[in-house]
Amino acid sequence: MGGPDNHFAQTPKPPYVAVIFTSLRTKADNDGYQAMADEMDRLAAGQPGYLGLESARDGEGFGLTISYWRDEQSAKAWKTNARHLAAQKRGRAVWYKAYHVRIATVGRDYASS
């Protein structure tokens, strides 16, 4: 999913859509959480319009995941995927104390060489 060092998504020339998911985890069911996260990564990668993913979590339970999509329609289709909806429901009930989702259109990007 990542780029040359397996951390950065390889995105095309803008514009494209970024879905920014920030969360604060509970301490509940870490194994179940990780299994679902891995499944969602694989499932998202197979969706039309998927461009990549970047994710990090600190030791205090704060996490940031950004998924990149060709366009808003692709991002909306992922949001309504049946298995993803089940994961969202489980997340609200068990895994997250709080979360926030932001949708943005990337107008420009650049990187170090």
N, C-alpha and C positions, 0 to 999 in steps of 0.2 A: 503494500500500500504506500509506503513512503518512498522518498527519493534516494539519492546516492548513499546517504548514511542511514536510510530506513527510518527517518524521522519526519521528513518534509514531504507533503503530497506534491506530486508533479501535476500542476494545474496548467491549463492552456492560457493563451493570451486572453485577458479580460474582454468583455464582461463574462462573469459567471457568478453563481450564488454560493454564499457561505451560510451554513446553519450553525450557529454558535450555541452550544449547550454547556452552561456552567451549572455545577451541582455541588451539594454538600451531602456526603454519604453518611448513612447510619453505620453502626458496627455490625449490623445483622447480615447473616448469610453471605459471607465473602466469597465462598466457593461458588454458590449459585449466581452471584453477581458476575463473577469473572467468566463463568461458562456462558451466561447470557450475553455479556459484552463481546466475547469471541464470536458467538453465533451471529450477533447483529452486525459485526464487522464483515463477516463472510457474506451475509445476506445482502447488506447494503452494496457491497462491491459488485454484486450481480444485477443490480437494478439499472434500468436504462437512465442515462444521464449522470451516473455516479462518476466523480472525478478523483476522489481521494479523501483521506481522513488524517487528522492530526489530533493527538490526545495526550494529556498529562494529568497526573493526580499527585497532590502533595501528601505528606505524612499525616496531615490533620483531617483528611477526608474531602478537601476541596478539589474539584476536578474541572477540566476544560476539555471539551471535545468539539472540534470543528470539522464538519463534513462539507465537502465541496460538490456542487451540482452544476450541470450544464446550464440549467435555467430553473425558474421558479416552479414550473410545472413538474419537473423531475423531483424537486425537493418535496413538493406537496404529495406526489405519488408515494414517496418513501414514508411520509408521515402517516399515510392511511394504509400502509401494508399491514395485513392481518397479523402476522407474527410480530411485527414492530409494535402494533397496538397492544398486544398481549404483554410485551416487554415494558411498555410505558406504564401499563396498569400495575404490573408487579413492582416497578420502580417507585411509583407513587405510594404503594401500600407498604413496601418493605425496605427498599434500598436508599431512598433519598429523604433527608430532613427538609431539603429545599432545593429548588432548581429554577433556572431561568433559561428561556430559549429566545434567541435573537436571530433574525433573518436579514442578511445584507447582500447587496449586489456589489461585487468587487469591481471597481472601475479601473484600478491600476495595481500592479504589483512589481516588485523587483527583489533581487536576492544578491548576496555576496557571491563572488566567483570562486 
